[in-house]
Amino acid sequence: MDTQPAAFGNDATLTDSAPATVTNATKSHTNEALHDIAFGSIAGLVGKIVEYPFDTVKVRLQSQPDHLPLRYSGPLDCFKQSIRQDGFRGLYRGVSAPLAGAAAETACLFWSYSLAKDLLQTTSLFKRTTSGGEDLPLAGLITAGAMSGGITSFLLTPIELVKCRMQVPLQSPVDPTLHAGIPLSSKSLSPFAVIRDVFRREGISGFWRGQLGTFLRETGGTAAWFGGWEASSLYLKSRIAQRTSTAVADVQLPLSQQMLAGAIAGMAYNFLFYPADTIKSKIQTGELSQHGARQTFLSVGKALWRTHGFRGLYRGCGITVARSAPSSALIFTIVERLKQAFG
């Protein structure tokens, strides 16, 4: 008679433990998501402050009108002319909106990357592996990066449109009616002035002008970004593990090697899909229409190729890749260090 209540008691204990396990798992995922958002925001702010002057030069090089002689002979000439005309502060024109955007972008990238990894781990698309402490092989991590970039592109396009139009006020075309309605000669252009102008002329959809270029760049570029970070980190960890006879999953990279892996990731992101970014920048800062036809990703790409060839698609790439190395190194290192301290 005594065994029956005991049995019921055991069942009750097992039943009670299931919700507790689910609750703990939910809390763990929630905390991880909050960490991704918070740490990504901080890292994004720092990275944007470091890279912004170089990004301004990159956008100005990309956005030079095709029907006019090139204003800048290269990145150094662009730096010199910009500083001579508007001072060093001019290279930070419009930085307020990108700072907020960088925080949101990087937070979204790391959050959606974790979300994509969790989703892929529940599928049978990729074989499980414990190498490097990850539950996905490198192909799965690259796929998760592509998914993360695709999601983030929809948030990023409006932010970049405002940023790009604020970065090119010194480049007013001869015929101002060809430009997308922005008074480029103004040195006091604010984010709100750009937002009002875009909404007045193009409506809500105008903020996603250049979305295809952003989507292509972010999908492929973020796959290369996270893939470059994961592959470089795994390689460096493997070398340390061999020297110290330690499991790869237990290796913590030193600061210098974390930054090296982050720098490699940043250069991979910017170089591989740079033409998509060039076309996107020209769409966002250039003509609303040409000969009555609305500018598209394909038409702008064809025009750029006919006028300047392959070099035109990679205009400003050198300075972009160079500035991406320290910026990306800081972003990944800050996130990793914060996760180690508070994760």
N, C-alpha and C positions, 0 to 999 in steps of 0.2 A: 504493500500500500504506500510505503514511503517513496518507492522509486518513481511512481507516476508524477507527483509534484516536481520531483527533481528533474524529470525529463522535460516537463513543461517549462521549468525554470531555465534549462539549457537552451531550449528553442527560443525562449523570449530573449535570452542573452544574444543569441545569434541574430535574431530579427532586429534587435536594437543596434547591433554593431554595423549592419548594412547601411542604414541612413547616416550613421556617424562617419563611415568610410566615404560615402558620397559627399557629405558635407565638407570633410577635410580636403577631398580632391577639388571640390568647387572653390574652397578658400585658397588652395594652392594656385589654381589657375587664375583666380582673381588677383592674387598678390603678384603673380608673374606678369599679368597684363598691366597692372598699375606700375610695376617696376619698369617694364618696357616703355611705357608712355612717359614716365617721369625722367628716367635716365636718358631716353632718346631725345627728349625736349632739351635737356641741359647740354647734351653733346651737340645737338643741332645748332644751338645758339653759339657755342664756342667755335664750331667749324665755320659757320657763316661769317662771323667777325673776321676770322683769319683769311677767308677766301674771297670776300666780297669785292675788294678792289680789282682782283684778277678777273672775277666774273664780269665786272663792268666793262673791262677792256675786251673780254671775249665777246660779249654781246654787241659792243660797238663795232668790232671787226666783222662779226657775222651779219650785221644789219646794214652794211653799206649798200646803197642803191646799185643795182646792176646796170642801169642805163646811164650812170655817171662815172667819171674816173674815180678810182679808189682814193679815198681821203687819207687813209693810213697805209703806210708801206709795211707795217708789221706791228707786233705787240709793243715793242720799245717805243716806236714812233707814236703809237696811240697813247701810251703812258705820258710821253713828253708833251704832246699837244693838249691832252686833257688837263694835266697839271698846270701848264702855262695859261690855259684859258680859264680854268675854274678852280685851281688849287687842288691840294690833296683831298680836301673834303668833298670835292666834286666826284671823286671815285667812290664815295660812300653815299651818293645821291640815291634816295629811295630805299635806304637800308632798313627803315623801320618795319615796313611790310614784309620784306624777306626774312627779317629776324623772327617775326611771329610765324611766318610760313615755314622757316627752317625747323623751328621747334615742332610744329605740327607735322611736317613731312617726315622728319627722322623718327618721331614718336610713332607715326603711322607705319613706317617701314619696319621697325623692330617689332611692333605689336602684330602687324599682319604677317610678318615672317614667322613668328612663333605660332600664330593661328594656322598658317598654311602647313607648317611642320606637323602640328597636332593632327590636322585633317589627313595629311598624306600617310601618317603612321597608322591610321585606321583602315587604310586601303591595302590592297594586295599588289599595287603597282610596283612597289619597290621592296626588295628583300631587306629584312631587318639586319642591322649590324651593330656591334658594340664598339667598333673601332673609333677611337678618339672620344668615346663617351657619348656619341650621338646614336639615336635610334634609326637614322636614315643614312643610306650611302650618299656619296657626293652628288650623284645624279638627282637624288631626292631633294637634297639641300638646294641645288641649283634650280630645280623646279619650284620649290617653295619661294626662292628669291624672285623668280619670274612672276609668280602669283602675287607676291607682295608688291612688286613694282606696278603691276597692272591695276591693282586696287588703289595704290597711292596716286597714280597718274590723274585720277579724276579730282582729287583734292588739290593736286599740284598745278594743274593747268591755269586756273584763275589767278593763283598767287604769282606764277611766273609771267603771266600776261601783264599784270600791273607792274611787276618788277622790271621787265624788259622795256616797257614804254617809259619808265622813269629813268632808265639808264642811258637812253639815247637822245636826250634833248639837244645835244650839240650837233646833231646830224640832220638838220632839216633839209629835205630835198629842195631842188630849185622850184619845183611846182608843188606847193603845200597842199593842193587839192588832192594829190595822189596819196597823201598820208592818211592814216586811219583816224583822222579827226583830232589828233593830239597836238596842242600848240608846242612844238618841239623847241622853239626859241626861248621858252620860259625857263628860268632857272629856279623858280619857286614852285614847281609842279609837285603836288602832294598826292598821296595814294587816293584820297577821297575825290580829288579832281579827276584823276584817271578813271576811277570807278564810275563816277557820275557820267563822264563822257562816253564810256563804253556802253553803259545801260541806256543812255539817251539815243545813241546811234544804232546799237545792235541788239538791245534787249538782253535778257538773261543769257540767251545762247551765246552772245558775244564773249562772255567770260571763258567759254570753252573753245575759243578760236585757237587752232593749233593742237587740239586734243590728240589727233592721230599721231603727230610727231612726238608728243609727250608720252603717249602710250607705248609707241615702238621703242623710244629711248629708255623708258623706265622698265618695261618688261624685259628687254634684253640686257639693259645696263645693270639693273638690280640683280638679275640672275648672275651676271659677271661679278657684281660687287660682293654679294654674299658668298658666291662660289669661290671667288678669289680669296676672300677672308678665310673661309672654311678650309680650302685646299692648302693655303699657305700655313695656317695655324697647325693643321694636321701634320704637314711635312716637318715643321719646326719642332713640334712636340715629339714626333717619331725620332728625330735625331737626338733630342735630349733623353728620351726613353732608352735608346740604345746605349748611350754613354753611362746612364745611371742605373740601368737594369730596373726601370720603373715601368708600370703599366701606362700606356699612352693616356688613358682616361684620367690618370692621377697627376699628370704633368700640368704645372702652371707656368705659362710662358712669362719670362721676365719682361719688364717694361719695354726695353729696346726691341725685342722680337715681336711683341704685340703691335708696336707702332710700325714695324716693317711689314707685317701681314696686312695691317690696315692700309698702308701706303700702296701696296701691290693691288689691293682690292679697288682703291680709288682710281688708280691709273687704268685698270682693266675696264671699269665702268665707263670712264670718259672717252677712251680711245675707240672701243669697238663699235659704239653706236653714235659716234659724234655727228655723222651726216644728218641723222634724224633730228638732232638738237639744232643744227644750223638751219635746216628748213623750217623747223618750228619757230625759231627766233625771227626769221624773216617774215613768216606769216603774221606773227603777233605784233611786229613793229612796222610792217610795210603797208602796201596798198590794200584797201578794202576791195578794190576791183581793178581790172585791167581790160580795156576795150569792152566793158560791159559784162565781163565774165568774172564771177567770184573766184578768188585765189584758193587753190586747193593744194594739198600736200604734194600731189603728183605734178601739177602744173608749175609750182614754185621750184620743185626739184629739177624738172626738165629745163626750166629757164636758167637756173643756176649752173647746171651742167653745160648748157650750150655756151654760156657767157664766159665761165671761168674754169670749166672742166673739173677734174677730180680735186684739184687744189682748192677750188672754191667751196667744196663740200667740207673740207677740213680746215677752212680759214679760222685761225685762232685756236687750233687744237693743241699746239705746243704749250701755250701758256695755260690752257685748261688742264692738261694732264699734269703739268708741273705744280699747279696750285692744288690739284686734287690729292696729291700725295700727302702733304702735311695735314690737310683738312680731314681726309678720311682716316689717317692714322690717329688723329685726336679723337674723332667720333667713336671709333671702335674701342680705343684704349679707355676713354672715359666711361663708356657703357660697361665694359668688362670690369674695370676697377670698381665702379659703383655696385655692380652685381656681387663682386667678391666682398665688398664692405657691408652691403645691406641686404643682399639676396638670401 
